[in-house]
Amino acid sequence: FDVLKKVKASDKVIVHKGTYQTPGFYTVQWDGTAQQPIVIEAAAGERPIIRGQTNQNVININGSHFTFRGFEITNGSHGLRLYKVDHAVIEDMKIHKTASVGISCNASTSRCDVVTLRGNEIFDTAGHGEGMYLGCNNAACVMSRSIIEGNYIHDLGGSQGDGIELKTGSWGNVVRDNVIVNAKYPAITLYGFQEAAGRTENIIERNFIYKTVDNGIQVVGQVIVRNNIIVNAGVYGIHSKASQGFNPHSVKILHNTIYKAKSACLKTNNWSGQKDQLVANNAFYCAGGQALNINGGAPAAQFFNNVILGSSNYNKGTIKGQSDKADLGDPAKNVFYPPAGSKLLDAALAKYATQDDFEGRVRGTKPDVGAYERDGAKPNWAIKFGFKPAPQTNPQPTEQPTNEPLPEPVTEPDTQEPAPAESVKEPEPKEPVSSEKVVEPKSEPIGPSETLQESVEETTQLKEEKPTTDIPERSTLSDKMER
C-alpha cells in the first residue's frame, strides 16, 4: 500500500478490501495533470478501510488533477485534511468515528480550488465535530470554485458540529443536493469574501436539512440560497447577519421551504444600510413561532410573494398560508410537495423564479412558491435520511485554465486558526510505478497491524505530527458567525 506515496501523473491505483492502518503522520502528494490525471480507487464492489492514529489526521493530501474514491476512513483526528489541492475529486467516501472533522481544508497553508466533494457519508464525529470545515477564519486560507454535492452528513457529535462550513474569503462555491441531519451547529454556514475581478457568489441549493440544534442555513452575503427544504431547525431556518468585517449585501433567498423552525423561519440582522437583498417565492411555515423576523429593518430589501404561516414583524410581500397540511402536503411524514388547492400553487412571482426546483424539475410560466414545482401527484424522490438523487440538470463544475495560479488568500493573520503541528516536507524523487497498480491485502481480512508505509526508504520518512486541536473555540448557540 506504500504505492500511494509514489504515484505519478497518469497512474491508476486499485485497492482491494482490507483494513489498512496508518503509522502516524501520513501525507501524500498526488500531482496529476489535466491530460494525465491520477486515480486512487477501491476495487469494484469493495470498500477498503483506512484507519488512522487517534491523534493524527488519517490522510493529509496535497496535489492536483486526481480522483480519490470508494474508501472507508475512520479513527484519526481529521479524516481527510487537504492542504494545497486543486482540480481534484473526492467521492464515495464513508468517514466516521473521527476525533474531529470529517473533511477539512483549514490549515493556514491550505489552498483548495476547483475541488469536488461528492457522494460522501460523514457521521459520528467528535471534538468540534464538523462534517466539512473548508477555509479559515478571516480568510487566512480559502476554498474557491468548488462543488460540494450529494453528500449525506448526519449525527455529528462533539461540541459544535456544523454540517458544511465555508469560512470567510471562500467564493465561487456551489453547495447542492446534500442531506444533512442532526447537526449541532448550522447545517450549512457561509461567510463573506473580498470582491475582486472574476470572483462570483456562493450558491446553496436543493439541500434537505433536518433537525439542527442551531440554524438550518447561516450566511452573511454574496450568496444565493434557493430551493432548499429546512425542517425542525432548533433556532432559525435561515439566518443572515454581518460577520468578520463583512456585511449582508448581495443576498438572494428564493424558493425555499422552511417548516417548524423553533424561533423563526427567516431571521436577518444588519440588513439596514445594505444593498441587493431579495427574498422572494419562499414558503415560511413556522406556526407557533415567527415566519419573518427582520431585526432592525431592511429598507432597501425586496420581498415578494412569500407565503407565510406564523407571526411576522415584516409583512411586505407576504401571503398568508392556510395550514401546514393544506399547503405543504404531509409535513409529519417529510412530504412538502404542495397538494391540489395549496396556496403555493402558481403563486410565485415569475420575475424572480429559479430555473428549476428542489428535484431539478424545470419551473413553468406560472411557478409555484417554495422548493417544489408541482407537475404531478407526488414528488420523484420520497424524502428520507440518506443520499439524495442528483438531478439530471446539474451543470458540471466550470474549471478555469489549468495554468491559472491558485487564488491567494488575504494576508491578514488568523489568530484563531492554528497552523499544522508539523509542516509537510517536499516530496523525495519518486520511483516509477506502473500505470495501473492493484493493491492486494496480505490475507483476508487484513488486521490492524497492516500499515500504510511512509516510504520504501527510511530516508524519506516524515516527522510525526503533534496531536492536533484544529478547530478554534467558538460561541454558543444562536450566534455562530464570530467563530
N, C-alpha and C positions, 0 to 999 in steps of 0.2 A: 504493500500500500504506500510505500515511500515514493512511488512513481508520481504521486500528486505534487511532490516537491520539485519534480524535474520536467514537467510538461512544457512544451513549446508550441508555437503557433502551428495550427492545423491538427494537433493531437486530439484524439478521442479516447477517453478512458472509461471503461465499463466496469463497474464494481458489483460483485455478487454479494448475496446476503451473508450476514455475519455481524458480530459486534466488534468494532474496532476502537481501541482505547487510545486517546492522545496521551503523550508522555508528560505534558506540561504546556508551556507556552508554544503554540503551534501556529505557524504562519505560512501562507502560500503566496506565490507571485505568478499569476496566470496572464501572460502577455500574448494574447492573440492579436489578429488584425482583422479588418473588415473582410478581406479576401480569404484569410486563413484563421477562422475562429477556433477556439478551444471548447471542447465539450467534455464535461465530467458528469456522468450519469449512472444511475442504478441500472442493473440489468432488468430487462423487461419482466414485469410481474414480481419483482423483488424489491425490498426496501432495506438496504444495509443500515446499520445503526452506528453512528459515530458518537462516542461517549467522551466527554471532556472531564478534566480535573475540576473539582468543585470551585477552586479559587482562580481558575483561568478561563478565558473565553475558549469555547470549543474550537473554533477556527477563526483566525484573523486573515482577512483577504485583501490583497492588492491585485490590480490587473485591469485589462481592457479586452473587450470582444471575447467574452466567454459565457458559457451556459453551465449552470450547476443545478442539477435536478434529481429529485427522487429519493432523498436520504431522510433518515430519522436522526435528529440532532437532540441530544439530551445531556443533562448534567451541565457542569461548567458555569461560568459567570454569565457572559452574553453567549447566546447560541452561535450566531454569526456576527462578527464585527467587521464592517467594511472600512477601509482606510482610503486609499486613492483608487477608486473604481469608476470606470466609465464604459458605456456600451456593453452592458452585462445583463444577463437574465438569471434570476434565482427563483426557481419554481418547484412546486410539488414537494415541498419540504414539510416534515412533521417535527415541530420544535416544541419541546416541553420539559418540565422539571429543571428549568434553569434557575440559577441563584439571582439572576437579574433579568435583563432584557432578552427578548427573543431574537430580533434582528436590529442591529444598530449601525448608524453611520454618524458617530458623535464624538470622535476623538478630535482634539484641536488640530490635528494634521489631516483630518478626513476631507476628501473631495469626492462627492458622488454625483455623477452627471450621466444622464441617459441610462438609467438603471430600471429594469422591470422586476418587480417583486410580485409574483403571480401564483395563485393557487396554493398558498402555503397555509398550513394549520398551525396556530400558535396557542398554547394554553398552559396552565399550571406554572406560571412564572412566580418568582419570589423577589425579595429585595424591594426595589421600587416597582418592578414588575411590568413595565411597558411591553406591549406586543412588538411595536416598532418605534424606535427612537431615532429620528432622522434629522441631522443638523444639530447645531449647538446654540446655546443661549447667546444673544447679542451678535449673531451671525459670525461667530468665530469659525464655524465650518458650515457648509450649506449642502442641501440636496436640490438638484435642479433638473428640469426637463425629463422627469421620470414618471413611470406609471406604477401605481400600486393598485392591483386589481384582483378580484376574485379570491381574496383570502378569507379564511374563516378563523377569527380571533375570538377566543371565548375563555371564560372562567379564569381571568387573570388574578393572580394573587399579589402578595406583597402589600406595601403601604399605599401605593398610588395606582399604577396600572392603567394608563391611557391605552386605548387600543392602537391607534396610529397617531403619532405626534411628529409634525414637521415644524422645526424651530425657526426662529427669526432669520430672515435672509433667504429662505428657501423659496424658489419661484419656478413657474412653468410646469408644475407637477399636476397629475391627474390621479385622484383617489376615487375609484369607482367599483361598483359591484361587489363590495365586501360585505360580509355578515359579521357583526361584532356584538357579542352577547356577554353580559355580566362583567363590564369593565368598572373599575373603581373610580377612576378619573374619567374625563370625557372620552367617548369612543373615538372621536376624531378631533384633533387640535391643530390649528394652523395659525401662524402669526403673520406679520407684515414683512416687507422687504424693500430695499432701496431701489427705486426705479432707475432704469438705465436702458439704453437702446437695445432692442432685442429681447428684453425680459417681458414675460407675459404673466397674467394672473394664474393663480392656482384654481383648480376645479375639484369640487367634491360632488359626486353624482351617483345616483342609483344604488346607494348603500342601504342595507337594512340594519338598524341599530335597536337593540332590545335591552332594557333594564340596566342602565348605568347608575352607579351610586351618585354620580355628578351629572354634568350636562351631556346631552347627546352629541352635539357638534358645537365646538367653540372656535371662533375665528376673530381676527382683527379686521383686516380689509384686504383689498386687492384679490378678491376671491368670488367665484360663482358657486353657490350652494343650490343644487337643483335635483329634483326627482328622488329625494331621499325619503325613507319611511323610518320614523323615530318613535319608539314605543316605550312608555314607562321610564322616562328619564327621571333620575332622582332629584334634579333641580330644574334646569331649563332644557327645553327641546333643542333650541338653537340660541346661542349667546354670542353677541358681537360687542367688543369693547376694545379700548386702547391698551397697548402693552409694549414694554421695552422700547419706548420712544416712537412707536408707530400708531397712527390714528385710524379709526374705522371709516376710510373712504373707499370708493370703488367696490361696494358690496352689492351683490345681486343675490337675492333669496327668492327662488322661483319654484313653484310646483312641488313643494314638499308636503308630505302628510305627517303631522305630528299628533300623537294621541297620548293623552294622560300623563303629560309631564307634571311633576309634583307642584312646581311653583308657577311656571308659565311656559306656554308653547314657544314664544319668542320673547327674548329679553335683549334690550340694547342699552348700552351706556356710551357716553361720549360721542353720540352721533351729531349733536348740535355743533354747527360750525364746519361740518364736513360736506363733501360733495359726492355725487354719483352713488346714491344709495337707492336701491329699488327692492321693494317687497311686493310680489305680485303672484296671484293664482295659487296661493297656498291654502291647505286645509289645516286649520289650527283648532283641534278639538281637545280642549282641556277643561271640560265641565267640572265644576267644583274648585277650579283654580283660575288662573288668568290665561286668556288666549294671547293677549299682547300686553307687554309691559315695556313701554318706550320711556325709559328713565331719563329725565332731563330734556325731553322733547327731541324732535328731529325735523326742524322747519324746512330743510332742503330735500328731505327724503320723499320718495314717491311710493304710495301704497295704492294698489289696485286689486280689486276682485279677490280678496282673501275671504274665504268662508270660515267663520269662527263659531265656536261654542265655548262659553266661559266668559268671565268678566274681561274688560279691557279698559285701559286708560287712554286709548287712542283708537278712535272709531272711523277715521278717514279710510276710504277704500275697503270697507268690510261689508260682508253679507252675513246675516245671522243664519246659522245652521238649524236643522230640525232636531236631530238626535244622533247619537253615535251609530245606532243600528240603521236608522233610516238613510243616513248619508254615506256611511263607510262600509256597510255590509255586516260583518260579524267580528268586531274587534277582539272579542273574548277568545276567538279561535285564530287570531292573527290574519283575519281577512279584512282588507282595507280597500277592496275593489268596489267602487260605487254601484249600488243596485239601481234598478229602474226606479225613477222618482226621486233620486238623490238630488239635493241642492247643488252638488258638484258638477252635474252633467251640463255641458255646453255653457258653463258659467265663467270660463276664463276669458281674459282679455287677450285676443289673438295677437295683438301687437307685441306682447311680452311672453308669448308661449314658447316653450322649449321645442326643439325639433322632434324629440322622441320622449318616451316616458320611462318609468321605472324598469320596464322589461325590454326597452328598445323599440317599442311599438311607435310608429310614426303618428304624430298627432294630426287630427283633422282640422278642417277650416273653422269649426266651432269647438275648440278644445275644452276639455274638462279641467276643473280645478283639482289640485292635488297631484300625487305622484303617478296615478294611473290615467290612461286614456282608455275609456271603456269601448270595446268593439265586439263584445260577446257576453255570454252569460257568466263567464268566470275567467280569472287570470290564467296565463300559461303555466306559471310556477306557483304551486301552493307554498306559501312562506313557511319555512321550517329552519331549525337550527342545524346548519351545515353549509355546504358550498352553494352559492347562487349560480345558476347557469349564466354564462356570458351571453349578452345579446349579440346577434349577428351584425348589428350596425356598428360595433366598436371600430373606430379607426385605429390603425397601427401607430405606435409611437413615432413622432416625427424626429428623425435623427439629423443632426447637423453634420456638416462635413467632418470627416474623421480626423483631419489635421487641425481642427479648431482646438485651441487650448481650453482646459477646464476653467470654468468661472472662478475668479479669485474672490475669496471672502473679504468681508470688511476686516480691516486690520485691528480694530478695537479689541483689546484683550477680553477674554471671557473669564471672569473671576469665579464663576460657579461651575464651569465645565472642566474637570480635571484632565490633564494630559495623560496619555497612556503611561503605565508604570515603566515600561521599557520601550525604547524605540526599536523599530524593525530594521535589522541590518540590510544593507544592499545584498541582493542575491548573489551567490557564487556562480561562476560559469556552469551552465547546465550540461549534463551528459546527454547525448542524443537518445531519444526513445522512439519506438516505432509509432507510426501514425495512429494506430489503434491498439490500446493496451487493455487486456482483460485482467482484472484483479480477482483472484480466487482466494477464499479463506483456506487456512491450513487444514481445517477439519470442520465438520458440521455438528453443531454450530461453533463458531469461534467464541471463546470466552473472553472475559475482560482482560486477560493477560496479553492478548494480541494488541500491539500498539501501532500508532501511526508514527513511523520513524521520522525523526527530524531530518536526516540526510543519510546518504550512503557513507559519507566520510565524516569522521569525527570533527575535522577542522571547520565544517560548516554548521556546527551546532549553534543554535541561537540561545541567547540568555533566557532564563525563565523570568516571566513577568511576575511582579509582586501581586498579591491579591488586589483585585480591583474593586473600587467603590465608585462606579462610573457616573451615577446619576445624582445631580445635586439635590439637596433638600429643598422641598417646595411647600407651598402654602396648603392650607386645609381646604375643605370642600367649598364649592360655590364661588371661589375667586381664584382661578387657576392660571391666569395669564402671566403673573410675575413669578416665573419658576426658573 
